[in-house]
Each structure stands twice: as structure tokens, then as C-alpha cells.
Amino acid sequence: MHMAPIIVIGAGAAGLAAARTLADAGREAVVLEARCRIGGRIHTLNDPAFGVPVELGAEFVHGRPDALWRLIHDAGLTAYDVPFDHMQRHSGRLVTIDDYPARLREALRGIARIRHDLSLAEYLRRRQNQNPGQRELVLQFVRGFDAADPEQISAKSVAAEQEGLANMEEETQFRLLDGYGALMRHLTGSPAPLDVRLRTEATLIRWKRRVVEVHCATPRGEPARVRASRVIVALPLGTLQLPASEPGAVRFEPDITVKRRAMSRLGYGSIAKVVLRFREAFWERPAAARAARADESLRNSSFLHDPTLAFPTWWTARPVRVPVLTGWAGGTYADRLIGLDSQELLVEAMRSLGALMGRRPGALRALLEAGHVRHWSSDRFARGAYSYECVGGARARRSLAMPIEGTLFFAGEATDTMGQASTVAGAIASGVRAARQAMGADT
Ligand SMILES: Cc1cc2nc3c(=O)[nH]c(=O)nc-3n(C[C@H](O)[C@H](O)[C@H](O)COP(=O)(O)OP(=O)(O)OC[C@H]3O[C@@H](n4cnc5c(N)ncnc54)[C@H](O)[C@@H]3O)c2cc1C
């Protein structure tokens, strides 16, 4: 019996994992991708000036999630440990935070006991007796790591994440030696190449039970239509949340009203990321610690935080010793940078770094050799960074992941229900799950 092909929309980690699962099971899959590249929010540049892959999107492997590590092994890729030590600007000095995960857990003590959900900001306002340092640590974590707005993010979801922090303490963070892009290439190419149609932007999904027609805009402006018996929608939450009238929105006919409520219970954060290459690793010199008013040498530092800066978080490439620094503005920090072009973002990042390192911008600029920057909210096909749960959103991901009439299936980091949402691991697991659901609908 000929099995009709399954359409996958989006060639990010979720869509590619879905298509690979289908292809490995002998099913024909067609992947429609709006960009001229695969990977979505994974965007690795191999700029020889940097000496390491430049990760403008995802960079770290958090712990040891099964599906992701299986892929890393299948692809024959090398992952290496990233030292997880942190320094923080405190009363003008850059001080070492001895045990970051334990400090955070301490600052969040009691959050697991809340009965009615409320926003994290409201939770902190009600904890009158909490010391300001701990409050700041929590706010920074939620803005930086979750890319979230503290006024929106569910305190209960932060509590659940906090349980996972024990893992963060035990489990290492890794980077891939060849970058995440190598993993995406492996998914696309091996064992047999997937049918990925680049520059093919889905604009309308017209569907009824077991019949789907996806209308697309193609490079030459010609509309194209692809037909199948079912579709796996692996689009970013930010795209799905767009009102139908907004440019870049993907319309469903009939609309997927049943999903709209779930989507409204999820937030979609913002991140601006900059990767800078300097002539030398100036922060490793003994004088750098004095200039930065640090309580110890920065030679072995990994993550540096100063919440007063536009780019409040920076990290080195350690353990690899290259003169590269990455700057990160997440959540409300990134919101303040929306609308700046690449050059303006670079200037803002250099200003933050100068203040962090106690260097005049001119002196720092003289050392800068190259830089890459990306604001993910300005990216037409991402519309932001990743999802988080808003107040009352505990069941939103589950409901977003539910298929509709054995015809529409949903993948993507926002649909992960196994505690890995917002990550590459969650995206991959969701793609595998959606593909299995779609194949299961054959019977
Ligand atoms: C700056 C940044 C840093 C991150 N760091 C980490 C990290 O260190 N570790 C980690 O695990 N995770 C990290 N993440 C999160 C991780 O990148 C994402 O969770 C994951 O890549 C999402 O994969 P996805 O397939 O769900 O979505 P996407 O990668 O967004 O894929 C969706 C695809 O759909 C395409 N598309 C959009 N609209 C259309 C359309 N109309 N028609 C056709 N195609 C369309 C997009 O171009 C894209 O390729 C980071 C994210 C960002 C932004």
C-alpha cells in the first residue's frame, strides 16, 4: 500500500527530528522551510577568525537528555564539559559566586509550597523578608536563563524548574566541538538525505480530516501547494501566536481555535546575543582583574554578571582558550534592545563590556577583530527566543502537543511535556513524539 507523504513545516531541530524519524521508518516526508538554511534557532557560523564555532542561537547541551545524546553519538560528534562558575557584580566589585545552583535554590526556597499560581514578580514582592541579593539572583536567572518577563512567568513553573536545578548541580553543561549546526546537518543527511525544501514559506494550511493542503510562498514569488494526508507543524510558538492579519502569520483553515487558549498561556521570551573576537584575551591578564575590580583573576572565569548593564551576562569560551567573549541580554533586557540594528547592538554590547571590564570603549574597540550579533525577536522566522509558562499555564504545553483529528500534529520546543521545553533536547524529543503520533494515526 502506498503511504501518502507527511508534510513537516519547519526545519528546526523539532522538524528535522520528526522528518528523520519518519524517514527511518520508511515514510516519505517533505519538509517545508522558510529560510535559506536549516536549523532555525540553531545557527552555527563557521567563521575561521573565531577559532570556535560561533553559536548565534543554541550553544549548550544541558545535562544528559536521552534523545539528544543518542543523536550526538550517532553523529559521531564530540561534546566537552563547560565549567559552570560564575562571578557577579556586587557593591561595585566582581565577586565569585561559590555555588551558583545552590545559591539559587536557597533564594527560591519555599517557592515549591505555593498553592495558587502567581507571577514570579508577585511572589517575590510578597516575600518581604527576602534579602535583595537573593531577589536579584532570582530575577536575573528568570530573565537570563528563561528569557522571561518576571511579571508574566508562572512561579509554579519556576518551582518545577528549581527541582531540576539539583540536576544542574550534578549534571554538566556541554558544548559540541563542531557546534550544534553539525547535529542539524547529520539529521538532514544521514543515512539518506531528507527532502527539505528551503525558501518555502508556509502561509496557509487548509485541512479537513486526513487531507491537508499547505500553501507556500517560494523564492520566485510563485505560490506553491503541497498536499498530504497529515502535517506536522514544527513552527516556533512566536509564529503560531501571530494574529492571522499579521505579515508572516500562518493561517489555518479551519482555524485551530482549540490551540489558541493554550498558546495564550505561554510566553515567548526575547534574547539578544553577541559573539566577539578580540586580538588577545585581555581579561586573562593580571591587570584585568584590577580594572574590573574583581576579587580574583579572570583567567579562569566562565560566566560574568552585572545586572546594571544592557548586556548583563558574558561568558568566555572556556575550557577552550580563544580570545572570544559572548554577551547575552535575555527577557526584559532584550526587550529594551528591540528595534536596534546590528551595528547599534554591537555598540551597546561594547559599552556593556567596557563597563564590566573597567575599560574605555575606545580601548576595547581597538582590540576588537570581529563580531556577530543577533536579536531573535527581530528574526522574521523565529519572532523571539523560546517559550515559558505564564501564570495558569501548567497544562498549556500538553494541550498544544495534542493532535487534531489525526491530521494536524504539533512539534517544537514549546510542545515538550517532558521537562525539556525551551531547549534543543525538548525540540528533538517533541519531533520524535509528533512523528510517532502521525505514523500511529495510520492505523
Ligand atoms: C539565543 C538562543 C540561545 C539558546 N541557547 C540554547 C542552549 O544553549 N541550549 C539549548 O538546549 N537550547 C537553547 N536555545 C533554545 C533552542 O535553540 C530552541 O529550543 C530550539 O532550537 C527550537 O527548535 P524548534 O525546532 O522547536 O524551533 P525552530 O528552531 O525555531 O524551528 C522552526 C523552523 O520553522 C521555520 N519557519 C518559521 N516560519 C515558517 C513558515 N511560515 N514556513 C516554513 N517554515 C517556517 C523557521 O525558519 C525554523 O527553521 C536557545 C535559543 C536562542 C534563541
The ligand as an SDF file (V2000), in Angstrom:
LIG
                    3D

 53 58  0  0  0  0  0  0  0  0999 V2000
   19.8510   32.8550   21.5320 C   0  0  0  0  0  0  0  0  0  0  0  0
   19.3560   31.4780   21.8800 C   0  0  0  0  0  0  0  0  0  0  0  0
   20.1400   30.6660   22.6780 C   0  0  0  0  0  0  0  0  0  0  0  0
   19.7120   29.3780   23.0180 C   0  0  0  0  0  0  0  0  0  0  0  0
   20.5320   28.5960   23.7640 N   0  0  0  0  0  0  0  0  0  0  0  0
   20.1890   27.3120   23.9730 C   0  0  0  0  0  0  0  0  0  0  0  0
   21.1090   26.4290   24.5880 C   0  0  0  0  0  0  0  0  0  0  0  0
   22.2330   26.8200   24.9250 O   0  0  0  0  0  0  0  0  0  0  0  0
   20.7370   25.1300   24.7600 N   0  0  0  0  0  0  0  0  0  0  0  0
   19.5090   24.6760   24.3670 C   0  0  0  0  0  0  0  0  0  0  0  0
   19.2290   23.4870   24.5590 O   0  0  0  0  0  0  0  0  0  0  0  0
   18.6170   25.4960   23.7710 N   0  0  0  0  0  0  0  0  0  0  0  0
   18.9270   26.7970   23.5510 C   0  0  0  0  0  0  0  0  0  0  0  0
   18.0660   27.6250   22.8910 N   0  0  0  0  0  0  0  0  0  0  0  0
   16.7380   27.1120   22.5180 C   0  0  0  0  0  0  0  0  0  0  0  0
   16.7800   26.2510   21.2670 C   0  0  0  0  0  0  0  0  0  0  0  0
   17.5180   26.9030   20.2690 O   0  0  0  0  0  0  0  0  0  0  0  0
   15.3650   26.0080   20.7770 C   0  0  0  0  0  0  0  0  0  0  0  0
   14.5740   25.4900   21.8340 O   0  0  0  0  0  0  0  0  0  0  0  0
   15.2960   25.0110   19.6230 C   0  0  0  0  0  0  0  0  0  0  0  0
   16.3250   25.2000   18.7000 O   0  0  0  0  0  0  0  0  0  0  0  0
   13.9340   25.1660   18.9720 C   0  0  0  0  0  0  0  0  0  0  0  0
   13.7920   24.2600   17.8960 O   0  0  0  0  0  0  0  0  0  0  0  0
   12.3990   24.1660   17.1340 P   0  0  0  0  0  0  0  0  0  0  0  0
   12.5660   23.2090   16.0550 O   0  0  0  0  0  0  0  0  0  0  0  0
   11.3000   23.9680   18.1340 O   0  0  0  0  0  0  0  0  0  0  0  0
   12.1450   25.6410   16.5500 O   0  0  0  0  0  0  0  0  0  0  0  0
   12.9820   26.4290   15.4450 P   0  0  0  0  0  0  0  0  0  0  0  0
   14.4060   26.1130   15.5570 O   0  0  0  0  0  0  0  0  0  0  0  0
   12.5920   27.8600   15.5630 O   0  0  0  0  0  0  0  0  0  0  0  0
   12.4450   25.8220   14.0650 O   0  0  0  0  0  0  0  0  0  0  0  0
   11.2820   26.2850   13.4510 C   0  0  0  0  0  0  0  0  0  0  0  0
   11.5600   26.4090   11.9580 C   0  0  0  0  0  0  0  0  0  0  0  0
   10.3770   26.8770   11.3080 O   0  0  0  0  0  0  0  0  0  0  0  0
   10.7740   27.7770   10.2930 C   0  0  0  0  0  0  0  0  0  0  0  0
    9.6420   28.6160    9.9160 N   0  0  0  0  0  0  0  0  0  0  0  0
    9.1470   29.7010   10.5550 C   0  0  0  0  0  0  0  0  0  0  0  0
    8.0710   30.1630    9.8920 N   0  0  0  0  0  0  0  0  0  0  0  0
    7.9000   29.3510    8.8190 C   0  0  0  0  0  0  0  0  0  0  0  0
    6.9400   29.3010    7.7770 C   0  0  0  0  0  0  0  0  0  0  0  0
    5.9350   30.1750    7.6860 N   0  0  0  0  0  0  0  0  0  0  0  0
    7.0450   28.3160    6.8330 N   0  0  0  0  0  0  0  0  0  0  0  0
    8.0540   27.4080    6.8920 C   0  0  0  0  0  0  0  0  0  0  0  0
    8.9880   27.4240    7.8710 N   0  0  0  0  0  0  0  0  0  0  0  0
    8.8990   28.3690    8.8240 C   0  0  0  0  0  0  0  0  0  0  0  0
   11.9140   28.5360   10.9300 C   0  0  0  0  0  0  0  0  0  0  0  0
   12.7180   29.1850    9.9590 O   0  0  0  0  0  0  0  0  0  0  0  0
   12.6540   27.4370   11.6540 C   0  0  0  0  0  0  0  0  0  0  0  0
   13.6490   26.8440   10.8590 O   0  0  0  0  0  0  0  0  0  0  0  0
   18.4540   28.9170   22.5400 C   0  0  0  0  0  0  0  0  0  0  0  0
   17.6710   29.7360   21.7420 C   0  0  0  0  0  0  0  0  0  0  0  0
   18.1040   31.0070   21.4060 C   0  0  0  0  0  0  0  0  0  0  0  0
   17.2340   31.8680   20.5330 C   0  0  0  0  0  0  0  0  0  0  0  0
  1  2  1  0
  2  3  1  0
  2 52  2  0
  3  4  2  0
  4  5  1  0
  4 50  1  0
  5  6  2  0
  6  7  1  0
  6 13  1  0
  7  8  2  0
  7  9  1  0
  9 10  1  0
 10 11  2  0
 10 12  1  0
 12 13  2  0
 13 14  1  0
 14 15  1  0
 14 50  1  0
 15 16  1  0
 16 17  1  0
 16 18  1  0
 18 19  1  0
 18 20  1  0
 20 21  1  0
 20 22  1  0
 22 23  1  0
 23 24  1  0
 24 25  2  0
 24 26  1  0
 24 27  1  0
 27 28  1  0
 28 29  2  0
 28 30  1  0
 28 31  1  0
 31 32  1  0
 32 33  1  0
 33 34  1  0
 33 48  1  0
 34 35  1  0
 35 36  1  0
 35 46  1  0
 36 37  1  0
 36 45  1  0
 37 38  2  0
 38 39  1  0
 39 40  1  0
 39 45  2  0
 40 41  1  0
 40 42  2  0
 42 43  1  0
 43 44  2  0
 44 45  1  0
 46 47  1  0
 46 48  1  0
 48 49  1  0
 50 51  2  0
 51 52  1  0
 52 53  1  0
M  END
$$$$
